[in-house]
Amino acid sequence: MFFRNLSFFRFPSTLKPVFETLDDRLIEHPLKPVGPLELGSRGFVSPFGRDEPALSHRIGECTWLTLGREDRLLPGAVVNEALARKLAEIEAKQGRKLGGKARKQLKDDLIHEMLPKAFIKGSRLSASLDAKHSFIAVDASSKKSAESFVSELRHAMGSFPAVPVNAEVSVRALMTGWLTGQPLPEGLTLGDECELKDPVDGGAVVKAQRQELTAEEITKHLDNGKQVTKLALVLDDHVSFVLGEDLIIRKLKLLDGAVDSLENTERDSLHAELDARYALFSAQLATLFTVLEKTLKFSRAE
């Protein structure tokens, strides 16, 4: 269940008591099967799987949440092709072309006719809510997807004033400085991946993977004025990730030093296994957030 991406949102610490009633609120907003004339459905599901009743899982002050969605697959190209055939039939019969209003009505009628027969695609999106450190991290590299999760949680809770984290320093300048020799924050070391961009609009972009980031070829790009927009980092030899100037964490991975304890302990159920994994993950996530908050000077949520 380890996340691959992290989109962070902050919320006021005064919300902490509200989370005691979180389960009661989620029960009123479960994922429902998408209706025959609906394009999609959204709602919360159990992090443990479809057949489990609990819609969240809590370890200490951290809560694991999962948003489910079902979408009917009805591509616009399919609708337009059906519409073109129907228009051709009508025009051949009536000897005239339909006006804009009639064409729109015909298209709406076709969508209603085709929707119940469309395939349904299901998906899941998880997040970890940390009441102690006042943040929620969504497993999404897309701002739109992350905002969608928070919006659904806000709807379920009635009010949830969470906002994307905002750095009070230039993330690009900070990461560029680290590659040009400035000391990294305690606990952080360079990984083996980066993205460099020319600061002018439409300028060159260089992506390096499995690369020694202090190598001469990287240094030359920096000397020519390119700036770091994504940078692979390692925290305490336990977590590797790629930090973007958009403050989104990508390619998150717990390293052997962090997961060794999981491999050496026997558990008698899937629940126990997932429980242990989330306990480990949420602890590492809190450490990572604390380091980033201090380094990037995240603004406080009001």
N, C-alpha and C positions, 0 to 999 in steps of 0.2 A: 504493500500500500504506500510505499515511499513516493512522495510527490516528485515530479520531474521539473516543475516550474513553480515560481513563487511570485504572486502579485500581492504586495502588502497594502493593507488599509489600516489606518489608525482610528480609534474611537476614544471618547472621554473615559477616564477611569471611573467616573461616577456611574457608568452603566453596569458595573460589576454586579450589584444586587439583582438586576433585571434578568441575568442569565440563569438564576435559580429557577425561573419559570419557563425556560427555553423549551423544554420537552413538551410542556402543555401547549405552547404556541405552535410548535411544529406539527403536532397531531392534527391540527385544524388545516394544515396545508400539505397533505401528502400528494405524491404523484398519482394522478388519475389517468386511466386509459384515454388516449386521444379519441375524441368523438368522431363519428363518420363524416361530419361536415366541418371539422376543425383542422387547421393546419398544424397545430402542435399543442402540447400539454407540458406544464412545468410543475414540479412539486418535490418535496423532500422524500428521500428513501433511506433505508438503513445502510450505514457504512459497511455492515457485515453481509449484505446481500439482499436480494429481492424478498425472500421469505421470512426475514427477521422483523420483529415488531418495533424495536427501538429505532427512532429516527435520528439518534445522535449517540456518540460514545464519549464518555468523559473520563479523563485521567487527571486527578488533582484539579487544577484550574484551567486545564486545556480540554477543548471539546472538538471532536471530529464530526464534521457534517458532510452530507453528500446530497447534491441536488440532481434529481433525475429529469430527463426530458424525453419526450417522444415526438417525432416530427414525421409528417406525411411527406413522402418524396414525390413531388409533382413538379418536375423541371419546367421552366418557362418555355423551353424549346418544344416540349411535348404539347403543351397547351396551345402554343402558336401554330403548330402544325395541324392540330385538330381544328383550330379556328379557321385556318386557311382553307381546309377541305370543306368545311361547313359553309363558308362564305361563297366558295366557288359553286356549290350546289344551289344555294339560294339565288345567287346572281344568274345562274343558268336557267333556273325556273322562272324567275320574275323579270329577267331581262334588264335589271338595274342593280346598281351598287347600293349597299346599305350605308346610311349615314353614321356619323361617329357615335351618337347615342345608342343606336341599334346595335352597332358592332360591340360596344362595351357591354351591353346587356347580354348579348349572345356569348361573349367571353365569360361573363360571370356565370351564366347558365351551364356552360361547359365545365367550368371548374367545380361547380356543385355536383355535376354528374360524374366527374372523374375522381373526386376526392375519396369517396368511400372505397374505391378500388385501388387506391395508391398504396404502395408499400410503406411500412412504418419503420423508422430507424430510431433505436433507443441509444441514449448516451448518459454518462454520469460525470459529474464534476465535483471534486471534493475540496474541502477547506478545513483549516485548523484555526480555531478561535482560542486565543490566549488571554484570559481575563486578567491575569496578573500583570502582563506587560502591555495590555490594552492594544492588541493588534489582531487582525485576522489575515491569514495568508491563503490565497486561492491558488489551486494547482492549475494555473493558466498563464500562457505567455501572451495572450491576447487581452488587451485592455477591455475590449468589448465583452468578452466572455467573463472576465473577472467582475466587471461592473454589473453584468446580468446576475451573477450569483449574489452579490451584495444587495442588489435590488430585490431579489426574491426573499432574501432573509429579512430585509427591511419591511417588506409587505407582511411577512409572517409575524414579525415582532410588533408591528404597528409603528414603531419608530426605531431607527438604528442609524445615528449620525456618524457613519464611518466614511472616511475620505481617503483617497490614495495618498501614500506617503509622499512627502515633498522634501527635497534636500535643500539646505540653506547654503550649500557650497556647489561649485561647478563640478559635477561628477566627471565630466570629460577631462577637465584640467587636472583633477586629482589622479585619475587613472593614468593620464599621460605622464604626470610627474613620477609615478611609481615605476614606469618603464624607463624613465631617464635617470634613475638613480636615487630618487627621494625615498626615504625609509617608509616601509609599509607599516600599518598599525600592528600592534602586538598580536600574535596568533595567526596573521595572514601571511601567506607566501604566494609567489607567482605560480600559475599553472602553465599550460602549454598551448594556449589558444588566445588569439586577440583579433580585433577588427580595427583597422586604421582608416581614417578618412581625411581627405584634403578638406580644410575648413571652408573653401569657396563652394558656392552652389554648383552642383553638377560635377564636383571634383572626383578624383580617383578614389577608389575603395580597395583596400588590400585586406584579405582574410588569411590568417595563418592558423594552421592546426597541427598538433603534434610537433610543435616548434619550440626550441629554446628561445624564450622571449628576450633574453639579453644578447642574442646573437647579433653579428654585425649587420646582417640584412635588415633586421628590425630597426636597429639603431640608425641606419641610413634613411629609412622612411621617416623616422622621427626628426632627424636632422633636416630633412627636406620640408618639414612643416606639417606633416600629417599628425592627427590627434587620435587618441584611443577612444573608441565608442563602445567597445565590448572587451572584457578582459576576464580570462580564466583565473580563478583564485582558489586557494586551499586554506581551510580554517582548521588549525590545530591537528593537521593530519587526519581529521575525521570526516570532513565534508569538502567536496569539490563542487564548484559552480562557476557559471559565467555571469558576471555582473554587466548589465547594460546601462548606458547613460539614461535610459528611460526608467531606471530603478527596478526593472523586472529581472528576476533571477531565472536563468535557464540552465538546462543540463545539470540539475542538482543531483548529487550522488553521495550516499553515505559510504565511506571507505572502510576497508577491512578493520581498521582500528576501532571504528564505532560499532560494527556489527558482529565482532567476534563473540561478544557475550550472548548474542542470540543463537549462534550456531552451537554453542557449548552447553545449552540448557534444553532438556527435554520437556515438552508440553503435551498434555493429553487431549487437547481439543483445538479446533481452528480458532475459537474465541480466545483461548489463552495465548495462542500464537500472535493473533492480530493485536491483542491487548499489549503484549510485550513490545511488538513493533511500534505501536503508536506511542507508548511511553518513551521509547528510545528516540523516536523521530521528533516528538514534541519538545523533548529536552534539548536536542541538538538545534532545533528551529529557534527556540528561545535564545540560545547562545548566539546563533548567527544574527538574529534580529538585534540583539543588544550591541554586538560589534558594529553592525552597519549603522545603527541609530547614532552611536557615538562618533563614528568615522564620518558619516555623511550629514550629520546634524539634522536629523529628521525633525520637522516642525511638530509641535504638540497639537493634538486635536482639541478643539474647544467644545 
